[in-house]
Amino acid sequence: MEILWKGGPATAERIREALAPQHALKDSSVRTILGRLEDKGYVKHKQLGKAFVYSGVEKAQNVAVRAVRQILDRFCDGSLEQLLTGLVENEVVDRAELEELVRKIGKAERGKTGK
């Protein structure tokens, strides 16, 4: 997905080549993964000649939101507070980052109310 988000539409071969430095995958494996991503609604393809050209359906941020929602539902009983507490306790997010988020949320809320 990252390759499609950063580089735009690509063939399976181009995606395999971009992955090659870190992951030695067969062309058929890349095509299988792309097919699964397409089945799940993350990518779509257009046919140009004999080649399929794949592109992302949603922005990275939207996919991240869906993933976080799934994590909340599966592991935190739907509780954002439980997730954030776990992130702080495990030092994934520190207090300064949370304070910055609180500031941004407050700014966004003031913008909505016009204050």
WOTAZI-V168683 format. One record per residue. RES is the residue in one small letter. OMEGA is omega in whole degrees, 0 to 359 (999 if undefined). D_FIRST is the distance of its C-alpha to the first C-alpha in Angstrom with 2 decimals. Layout:
BEGIN
res = <RES & RES>
omega = <OMEGA & OMEGA>
d_first = <D_FIRST & D_FIRST>
END
This chain:
BEGIN
res = <m & e & i & l & w & k & g & g & p & a & t & a & e & r & i & r & e & a & l & a & p & q & h & a & l & k & d & s & s & v & r & t & i & l & g & r & l & e & d & k & g & y & v & k & h & k & q & l & g & k & a & f & v & y & s & g & v & e & k & a & q & n & v & a & v & r & a & v & r & q & i & l & d & r & f & c & d & g & s & l & e & q & l & l & t & g & l & v & e & n & e & v & v & d & r & a & e & l & e & e & l & v & r & k & i & g & k & a & e & r & g & k & t & g & k>
omega = <182 & 179 & 180 & 180 & 183 & 187 & 182 & 184 & 183 & 174 & 177 & 180 & 179 & 178 & 178 & 179 & 179 & 179 & 189 & 181 & 182 & 185 & 177 & 182 & 173 & 179 & 181 & 178 & 179 & 179 & 178 & 179 & 179 & 177 & 178 & 177 & 178 & 178 & 181 & 177 & 180 & 179 & 173 & 178 & 170 & 179 & 175 & 187 & 178 & 185 & 171 & 176 & 185 & 174 & 178 & 180 & 183 & 175 & 180 & 182 & 180 & 178 & 178 & 179 & 178 & 180 & 179 & 178 & 178 & 177 & 178 & 183 & 185 & 190 & 186 & 181 & 179 & 186 & 175 & 179 & 180 & 179 & 182 & 177 & 178 & 178 & 179 & 181 & 180 & 175 & 173 & 177 & 178 & 184 & 181 & 178 & 178 & 179 & 177 & 176 & 178 & 179 & 180 & 178 & 178 & 178 & 179 & 179 & 178 & 178 & 179 & 182 & 178 & 180 & 999>
d_first = <0.00 & 3.78 & 5.38 & 5.19 & 6.14 & 8.58 & 9.85 & 9.83 & 10.38 & 10.65 & 12.47 & 11.76 & 14.24 & 12.69 & 9.39 & 11.95 & 13.97 & 11.47 & 10.96 & 14.74 & 16.19 & 14.80 & 14.23 & 16.68 & 15.30 & 17.22 & 16.08 & 16.91 & 14.70 & 11.56 & 12.96 & 13.72 & 10.31 & 9.09 & 12.36 & 11.94 & 8.75 & 10.95 & 13.91 & 12.53 & 11.85 & 8.15 & 8.11 & 11.40 & 13.14 & 16.33 & 18.74 & 20.24 & 23.11 & 22.07 & 18.41 & 15.55 & 13.32 & 9.94 & 8.63 & 6.89 & 9.90 & 9.96 & 9.83 & 8.21 & 11.83 & 12.40 & 9.82 & 11.43 & 14.74 & 14.29 & 13.47 & 16.50 & 18.59 & 18.03 & 19.04 & 22.00 & 23.12 & 22.84 & 24.11 & 25.96 & 27.85 & 26.04 & 27.51 & 25.66 & 28.72 & 28.36 & 24.76 & 25.75 & 28.90 & 27.05 & 24.74 & 27.94 & 29.95 & 27.41 & 27.15 & 23.46 & 24.67 & 28.09 & 30.79 & 30.36 & 26.72 & 27.92 & 30.84 & 28.67 & 26.62 & 29.99 & 31.15 & 28.18 & 28.54 & 32.25 & 31.76 & 29.45 & 32.04 & 34.87 & 33.09 & 32.91 & 36.58 & 37.72 & 39.45>
END
